[in-house]
Amino acid sequence: MSIDMDRYKIVKDAVHGYIKIYHHELPIVDSYAFQRLRRIKQLSVADIVYPGAVHTRFQHSLGTAHIAETMIRELLRKLRLKQYDIDRYTVLIRLLALLHDVGHGPFSHLFEDCILLPKGLTHEDVGALIVMNIDDLSSRIDSILSAYGYSTSHIAKALKSKGVDEWPFTSNITGETSEKALFYIIKGIFSADIIDYLLRDSYYTGAGYGDNIDWYRISYYLYIYSDKLVIDYRALDVFEQMIIARLHMFSTVYYHKTVRAAYKFLGDILKKIDELKLLDFEKHLNSIERYIELDDYSVLLNDRVRNLSEVREFLSRRIPYKAVAEHRILLPNNVKSLGYLFDVGKKIIEESLEESLRSRGIDVSRDRDFFVDTPKLSLNPMLTTDDAYIMLEGGYMQRRRVYELPWINIPKAVAVVRVYIRRTLLDKSSIIREIFNSIVEGDNLRSFY
């Protein structure tokens, strides 16, 4: 039996206006695992700098589903599919969009960086475990998808997919188009996820860089070609606007120097909480039922956690670190492993800085008294080796690197290198800045990058 798409509730969203939640989705949206996303801020600590940035993963998930539905309906309308098939794929894509962030832990990517990744997990991995093992989710997903020949395991595999080769949907949509192309609606360079968080983060921070992105134009000018999503040349101006907006959001919001200082401080607090077993994150990860008890509130409102002096400092916005110097190094476009490059660069700078300071009689230890911050993503993560497929005038398809698309010259990656010191060492900031600058501007480090 197919799903009745005429039954839905409407929600007034600050970004998109009125959006739908279909009747069959209500048990999922109202589940404990999904409602938990109301208590996880989208930007973890960014409200330290941008007070309006208190929006949540819950809002973002609803918004992503709204955009994904618009995209899939437009794509399939162009293929002249029957309404049954359009509804079938809409149901599937909306479920994936709704659940794409269900595995996030407290403080979103901060928890992932500090707790999940050291254990070899991502929030996508945990999300797959949640949909497979939380009964009120898995049973409802199965009941929705069984009529279309899909199951909860398909959703779990899709959530974990890091590339199109791992995407579980591989059948043909028509004789010449493949379900593999649907991967890009959820995880591609112009995905519903990216569009919603650019719009939403820009709105709630007040930064404004993502305001007025005409994402409907992108939806109208996307096509499925074989197993790829192709963007028509007539929507390239909007896609370029997305690229530039994302560049500025990473530069001024996500990598804001005070946001990164707070990120480091709260990350250290999470590690201490885990080490002291004030909350045993290992046990929470070993039991998905316990994991979904974790959210921003359950951590910071825990009585034992609140007794930590560091937590009281954080809640009073007393961030102990201050950035004293910054360098941005343009990286060659052929750089492949940015994470490895930044990690090694950070270690080299910290070791050199520590050695130089101690040689001058200043007793410091890296990570305690100072740290070097080299964000693990490129300044604009959209500007990776991912290709964009463009339908040119006359119907010819062209493959181009994303960073080659804008009229202005944008590098694929920029190494943002900052040094932070404890505020108790601010009287040493001049000498630390001098040594840091000499290290970063030296030929050895620049040749390394």
PADOBA-55706 format. One record per residue (C-alpha): residue in three letters; chain; x, y, z. Coordinates in steps of 0.1 Angstrom, whole numbers, padded with zeros to 4 digits. Each point is the difference from the previous one (the first is absolute). Layout:
<recs>
- ALA|A|X|Y|Z
...
</recs>
This chain:
<recs>
- MET|A|0000|0000|0000
- SER|A|0015|0034|-0010
- ILE|A|0003|0030|0023
- ASP|A|-0027|0027|0000
- MET|A|0019|0032|-0008
- ASP|A|-0031|0021|0005
- ARG|A|0001|-0004|0037
- TYR|A|0025|0023|0018
- LYS|A|0004|0027|0026
- ILE|A|0017|0033|-0006
- VAL|A|0027|0016|0021
- LYS|A|0010|0037|-0002
- ASP|A|0037|0001|-0004
- ALA|A|0021|0032|0004
- VAL|A|0020|-0007|-0031
- HIS|A|-0024|-0017|-0025
- GLY|A|-0034|0012|0012
- TYR|A|-0026|-0028|0000
- ILE|A|0014|-0035|-0004
- LYS|A|-0017|-0034|0001
- ILE|A|0003|-0029|0023
- TYR|A|-0019|-0029|-0016
- HIS|A|-0023|-0021|0021
- HIS|A|0021|-0032|-0004
- GLU|A|0031|0020|0012
- LEU|A|-0016|0012|0033
- PRO|A|0009|-0031|0020
- ILE|A|0036|0004|-0011
- VAL|A|0001|0038|0007
- ASP|A|-0017|-0006|0034
- SER|A|0023|-0028|0010
- TYR|A|0024|0005|0029
- ALA|A|0030|-0005|-0022
- PHE|A|-0011|0028|-0024
- GLN|A|-0014|0024|0026
- ARG|A|0034|-0002|0017
- LEU|A|0013|0021|-0029
- ARG|A|-0019|0030|0015
- ARG|A|0026|-0001|0028
- ILE|A|0031|0000|-0022
- LYS|A|0011|0034|-0014
- GLN|A|0009|0000|-0036
- LEU|A|0031|0021|0005
- SER|A|0011|-0013|0034
- VAL|A|0019|0030|0015
- ALA|A|-0006|0027|-0026
- ASP|A|-0025|0018|0022
- ILE|A|0030|0010|0021
- VAL|A|0006|0026|-0028
- TYR|A|-0033|0000|-0018
- PRO|A|-0028|0000|0026
- GLY|A|-0027|-0008|-0025
- ALA|A|0017|-0033|-0010
- VAL|A|-0021|-0022|0023
- HIS|A|-0018|-0018|-0028
- THR|A|0000|-0038|0002
- ARG|A|0006|-0032|-0020
- PHE|A|-0038|-0005|0002
- GLN|A|-0007|0032|-0020
- HIS|A|0027|-0008|-0025
- SER|A|-0013|-0035|-0006
- LEU|A|-0035|0012|-0008
- GLY|A|0014|0026|-0023
- THR|A|0022|-0025|-0018
- ALA|A|-0030|-0022|-0006
- HIS|A|-0019|0029|-0014
- ILE|A|0028|0009|-0025
- ALA|A|0006|-0037|-0009
- GLU|A|-0037|-0004|-0008
- THR|A|0001|0030|-0024
- MET|A|0031|-0014|-0017
- ILE|A|-0012|-0035|-0005
- ARG|A|-0034|0010|-0013
- GLU|A|0015|0024|-0025
- LEU|A|0026|-0026|-0011
- LEU|A|-0026|-0028|-0005
- ARG|A|-0026|0023|-0016
- LYS|A|0026|0006|-0028
- LEU|A|0002|-0038|-0005
- ARG|A|-0038|-0002|-0004
- LEU|A|-0004|-0027|0026
- LYS|A|-0034|-0011|0012
- GLN|A|-0013|0017|0032
- TYR|A|0004|-0033|0019
- ASP|A|0037|-0001|-0007
- ILE|A|0005|0037|0007
- ASP|A|-0017|-0005|0034
- ARG|A|0021|-0032|0007
- TYR|A|0033|0018|-0005
- THR|A|-0013|0031|0019
- VAL|A|-0008|-0022|0030
- LEU|A|0034|-0016|-0001
- ILE|A|0020|0032|-0005
- ARG|A|-0019|0019|0027
- LEU|A|0007|-0028|0025
- LEU|A|0037|0001|-0007
- ALA|A|0000|0038|0003
- LEU|A|-0019|-0001|0033
- LEU|A|0023|-0026|0015
- HIS|A|0034|0012|-0015
- ASP|A|0010|0016|0033
- VAL|A|-0017|-0023|0025
- GLY|A|0033|-0014|0012
- HIS|A|0015|0033|0011
- GLY|A|0012|0001|0036
- PRO|A|0000|0030|0024
- PHE|A|0013|0032|-0016
- SER|A|-0001|-0016|-0035
- HIS|A|0034|-0002|-0017
- LEU|A|0019|0008|0032
- PHE|A|-0011|-0033|0015
- GLU|A|0008|-0017|-0032
- ASP|A|0035|0014|-0001
- CYS|A|0008|-0006|0037
- ILE|A|-0019|-0032|0008
- LEU|A|-0012|-0018|-0032
- LEU|A|0029|0003|-0024
- PRO|A|0027|-0012|0025
- LYS|A|-0022|-0032|0003
- GLY|A|-0002|-0004|-0038
- LEU|A|-0036|0012|-0003
- THR|A|-0018|0029|-0017
- HIS|A|-0035|0014|0007
- GLU|A|-0011|-0018|-0031
- ASP|A|0011|-0033|0014
- VAL|A|-0019|0006|0032
- GLY|A|-0030|0012|-0020
- ALA|A|-0001|-0033|-0018
- LEU|A|0002|-0019|0033
- ILE|A|-0029|0021|0014
- VAL|A|-0024|-0007|-0029
- MET|A|0009|-0037|0001
- ASN|A|-0003|-0005|0038
- ILE|A|-0025|0025|0013
- ASP|A|-0032|-0020|-0004
- ASP|A|-0025|0029|-0004
- LEU|A|0021|0013|-0028
- SER|A|0010|-0032|-0018
- SER|A|-0035|-0015|0001
- ARG|A|-0016|0032|-0013
- ILE|A|0026|0004|-0028
- ASP|A|-0007|-0036|-0011
- SER|A|-0038|0005|0001
- ILE|A|0004|0031|-0022
- LEU|A|0025|-0014|-0025
- SER|A|-0011|-0037|-0003
- ALA|A|-0026|0009|-0026
- TYR|A|0027|0014|-0022
- GLY|A|0025|-0029|0004
- TYR|A|0023|0019|0024
- SER|A|0009|-0007|0036
- THR|A|0016|0016|0030
- SER|A|0034|-0016|-0010
- HIS|A|-0001|0020|-0032
- ILE|A|-0004|0032|0020
- ALA|A|0028|-0010|0024
- LYS|A|0024|-0007|-0029
- ALA|A|-0009|0032|-0018
- LEU|A|0006|0021|0032
- LYS|A|0035|-0016|0003
- SER|A|0009|0004|-0037
- LYS|A|0032|0020|-0004
- GLY|A|-0002|-0001|-0038
- VAL|A|-0023|-0010|-0028
- ASP|A|0017|-0035|-0001
- GLU|A|-0015|-0008|0034
- TRP|A|-0034|0013|-0008
- PRO|A|-0025|-0029|0003
- PHE|A|-0025|0013|-0026
- THR|A|0013|-0012|-0034
- SER|A|-0030|-0009|-0021
- ASN|A|-0010|0019|-0031
- ILE|A|-0025|0028|0003
- THR|A|-0006|0000|-0037
- GLY|A|0019|-0019|-0027
- GLU|A|0028|0026|0000
- THR|A|0000|0014|0036
- SER|A|0012|-0017|0032
- GLU|A|-0010|0003|0036
- LYS|A|0036|0007|0008
- ALA|A|-0006|0036|-0010
- LEU|A|-0022|0004|0031
- PHE|A|0032|-0002|0021
- TYR|A|0007|0036|-0010
- ILE|A|-0032|0014|0013
- ILE|A|0010|-0010|0035
- LYS|A|0038|0002|-0001
- GLY|A|0011|0017|-0032
- ILE|A|0015|0034|-0007
- PHE|A|-0034|0017|-0003
- SER|A|-0018|-0023|0024
- ALA|A|-0031|0009|0020
- ASP|A|0021|-0003|0032
- ILE|A|0025|0027|-0012
- ILE|A|-0027|0023|-0013
- ASP|A|-0020|-0001|0032
- TYR|A|0029|0005|0024
- LEU|A|0014|0029|-0021
- LEU|A|-0034|0017|0001
- ARG|A|-0007|-0009|0037
- ASP|A|0034|0008|0014
- SER|A|0001|0033|-0018
- TYR|A|-0034|0009|0013
- TYR|A|0005|-0009|0036
- THR|A|0035|0014|0003
- GLY|A|-0010|0032|-0018
- ALA|A|0031|-0004|-0022
- GLY|A|-0021|0004|-0031
- TYR|A|0023|-0018|-0025
- GLY|A|-0025|-0027|-0008
- ASP|A|-0030|0023|-0001
- ASN|A|-0020|0000|-0033
- ILE|A|0017|-0030|-0015
- ASP|A|-0026|-0009|-0028
- TRP|A|0001|-0037|0006
- TYR|A|-0032|-0005|-0018
- ARG|A|0018|0009|-0032
- ILE|A|0025|-0027|0006
- SER|A|-0028|-0025|0006
- TYR|A|-0017|0011|-0033
- TYR|A|0033|-0003|-0019
- LEU|A|0012|-0034|0013
- TYR|A|-0002|-0031|-0022
- ILE|A|0008|-0037|0005
- TYR|A|0024|-0012|-0027
- SER|A|0008|-0037|0004
- ASP|A|0013|-0002|0036
- LYS|A|0008|0037|0004
- LEU|A|-0017|0032|0009
- VAL|A|0006|0026|-0026
- ILE|A|-0005|0038|0004
- ASP|A|-0011|0021|-0029
- TYR|A|0022|0029|-0009
- ARG|A|-0029|0023|0007
- ALA|A|0002|-0007|0038
- LEU|A|0038|0004|0002
- ASP|A|-0003|0035|0014
- VAL|A|-0020|-0013|0030
- PHE|A|0025|-0029|0005
- GLU|A|0028|0026|0000
- GLN|A|-0018|0020|0026
- MET|A|-0002|-0032|0021
- ILE|A|0038|-0006|-0003
- ILE|A|0008|0036|0010
- ALA|A|-0025|0000|0029
- ARG|A|0014|-0032|0013
- LEU|A|0035|0014|-0002
- HIS|A|-0010|0030|0021
- MET|A|-0020|-0020|0025
- PHE|A|0030|-0023|0007
- SER|A|0024|0030|0002
- THR|A|-0021|0022|0022
- VAL|A|-0024|-0023|0020
- TYR|A|0011|-0036|0001
- TYR|A|0037|0009|0003
- HIS|A|-0004|0033|0019
- LYS|A|0030|0003|0024
- THR|A|-0021|0002|0031
- VAL|A|-0023|-0028|-0011
- ARG|A|0030|-0022|-0005
- ALA|A|0014|0009|0034
- ALA|A|-0033|-0010|0016
- TYR|A|-0001|-0032|-0021
- LYS|A|0034|-0010|0013
- PHE|A|-0010|0008|0036
- LEU|A|-0033|-0019|-0001
- GLY|A|0018|-0029|-0018
- ASP|A|0025|-0002|0028
- ILE|A|-0029|0000|0025
- LEU|A|-0017|-0029|-0018
- LYS|A|0032|-0020|0000
- LYS|A|0004|0007|0038
- ILE|A|-0036|-0011|0006
- ASP|A|0007|-0032|-0018
- GLU|A|0034|-0006|0017
- LEU|A|-0015|0006|0035
- LYS|A|-0031|-0021|-0010
- LEU|A|-0023|0027|0012
- LEU|A|-0018|-0012|-0031
- ASP|A|0012|-0032|-0015
- PHE|A|-0002|0007|-0037
- GLU|A|0014|-0035|-0008
- LYS|A|-0031|-0016|0017
- HIS|A|-0023|0024|-0019
- LEU|A|0016|-0011|-0032
- ASN|A|-0003|-0036|0008
- SER|A|-0037|0004|0006
- ILE|A|-0020|0020|-0026
- GLU|A|-0029|0003|0025
- ARG|A|0024|0018|0023
- TYR|A|0016|0020|-0028
- ILE|A|-0033|0017|-0008
- GLU|A|-0001|0013|0036
- LEU|A|0030|0023|-0009
- ASP|A|-0006|0035|-0011
- ASP|A|0013|0035|0008
- TYR|A|-0022|0003|0031
- SER|A|0007|-0035|0015
- VAL|A|0037|0008|0000
- LEU|A|0001|0035|0014
- LEU|A|-0029|-0005|0024
- ASN|A|0015|-0031|0015
- ASP|A|0007|0007|0037
- ARG|A|0034|-0016|0000
- VAL|A|0010|0018|-0032
- ARG|A|-0012|0034|0013
- ASN|A|0024|-0003|0029
- LEU|A|0030|0002|-0023
- SER|A|0016|0034|0002
- GLU|A|0006|0000|-0038
- VAL|A|-0037|-0005|-0006
- ARG|A|-0009|0030|0022
- GLU|A|0026|0020|-0019
- PHE|A|-0015|-0010|-0033
- LEU|A|-0036|0007|0011
- SER|A|0012|0035|0011
- ARG|A|0016|0005|-0034
- ARG|A|0035|0001|0015
- ILE|A|0020|-0016|-0028
- PRO|A|0036|-0004|0012
- TYR|A|0016|0002|-0035
- LYS|A|0006|0030|-0022
- ALA|A|0012|0000|-0036
- VAL|A|0032|0021|-0003
- ALA|A|0010|-0007|-0036
- GLU|A|-0014|-0013|-0032
- HIS|A|0013|-0010|-0034
- ARG|A|-0018|-0012|-0031
- ILE|A|0020|-0020|-0025
- LEU|A|-0014|-0007|-0035
- LEU|A|0004|-0037|-0007
- PRO|A|0006|-0015|-0035
- ASN|A|-0031|-0014|-0016
- ASN|A|0016|-0034|-0003
- VAL|A|0000|-0005|0038
- LYS|A|-0018|-0033|0008
- SER|A|0001|-0007|0038
- LEU|A|-0008|0033|0017
- GLY|A|-0007|-0017|0034
- TYR|A|0034|-0016|0001
- LEU|A|0017|0031|-0013
- PHE|A|-0015|0022|0027
- ASP|A|0006|-0025|0028
- VAL|A|0037|-0003|-0009
- GLY|A|0003|0038|-0005
- LYS|A|-0016|0006|0034
- LYS|A|0025|-0024|0017
- ILE|A|0030|0016|-0017
- ILE|A|-0010|0035|0010
- GLU|A|-0009|-0009|0036
- GLU|A|0033|-0019|0005
- SER|A|0021|0028|-0014
- LEU|A|-0019|0027|0020
- GLU|A|0003|-0020|0032
- GLU|A|0038|-0005|-0005
- SER|A|0006|0036|-0009
- LEU|A|-0019|0013|0030
- ARG|A|0017|-0023|0024
- SER|A|0034|0010|-0014
- ARG|A|-0009|0036|0011
- GLY|A|-0008|-0011|0035
- ILE|A|-0038|-0001|-0004
- ASP|A|-0013|-0033|0015
- VAL|A|-0030|-0009|-0021
- SER|A|-0016|-0033|-0012
- ARG|A|-0019|-0003|-0032
- ASP|A|-0037|-0007|0003
- ARG|A|0000|0012|0036
- ASP|A|0014|0035|-0004
- PHE|A|-0004|0005|-0037
- PHE|A|-0012|-0018|-0031
- VAL|A|0001|0004|-0037
- ASP|A|-0032|-0002|-0018
- THR|A|-0001|-0014|-0036
- PRO|A|-0036|-0008|-0009
- LYS|A|-0001|-0035|-0015
- LEU|A|-0022|0011|-0029
- SER|A|0009|0023|-0028
- LEU|A|-0011|0036|0005
- ASN|A|-0028|-0009|-0024
- PRO|A|-0007|-0038|0002
- MET|A|-0021|0002|-0031
- LEU|A|0031|0008|-0020
- THR|A|0013|-0036|0000
- THR|A|0009|-0022|-0029
- ASP|A|-0037|-0006|-0006
- ASP|A|-0010|0007|-0035
- ALA|A|-0030|0019|-0012
- TYR|A|-0019|-0011|-0031
- ILE|A|-0013|0029|-0020
- MET|A|-0026|-0001|-0029
- LEU|A|0012|0026|-0024
- GLU|A|-0021|0018|-0026
- GLY|A|-0007|-0023|-0028
- GLY|A|-0003|-0031|0023
- TYR|A|0037|-0008|0004
- MET|A|0012|-0012|0034
- GLN|A|0032|0012|0015
- ARG|A|0019|-0011|0031
- ARG|A|0018|0027|0020
- ARG|A|0016|0002|0034
- VAL|A|-0021|0020|0025
- TYR|A|0027|0025|0009
- GLU|A|0003|0009|-0037
- LEU|A|-0036|0011|-0003
- PRO|A|-0002|0035|0015
- TRP|A|0011|0030|-0020
- ILE|A|0023|0011|0027
- ASN|A|0030|-0021|0008
- ILE|A|-0006|-0022|0031
- PRO|A|0026|-0024|0013
- LYS|A|-0010|-0035|0007
- ALA|A|0014|0002|0035
- VAL|A|0015|0025|0024
- ALA|A|0020|-0011|0031
- VAL|A|-0014|0021|0028
- VAL|A|0027|-0001|0026
- ARG|A|-0005|0017|0034
- VAL|A|0018|0000|0033
- TYR|A|-0020|0003|0032
- ILE|A|0014|0006|0035
- ARG|A|-0014|-0001|0034
- ARG|A|-0011|0034|0012
- THR|A|0023|-0004|0030
- LEU|A|0029|0002|-0026
- LEU|A|-0012|0031|-0018
- ASP|A|0030|0020|0013
- LYS|A|0021|-0024|-0022
- SER|A|-0022|0005|-0031
- SER|A|0025|0022|-0019
- ILE|A|0028|-0025|0003
- ILE|A|-0023|-0030|-0008
- ARG|A|-0014|0019|-0031
- GLU|A|0036|0008|-0011
- ILE|A|0011|-0037|0003
- PHE|A|-0032|-0013|-0016
- ASN|A|0004|0024|-0030
- SER|A|0036|-0010|-0005
- ILE|A|-0010|-0037|-0001
- VAL|A|-0030|0004|-0023
- GLU|A|0017|0024|-0023
- GLY|A|0031|-0022|-0002
- ASP|A|0009|-0018|-0032
- ASN|A|-0002|-0034|0016
- LEU|A|-0036|0002|0010
- ARG|A|-0012|0017|-0031
- SER|A|0017|-0026|-0022
- PHE|A|-0017|-0027|0022
- TYR|A|-0034|0015|-0006
</recs>
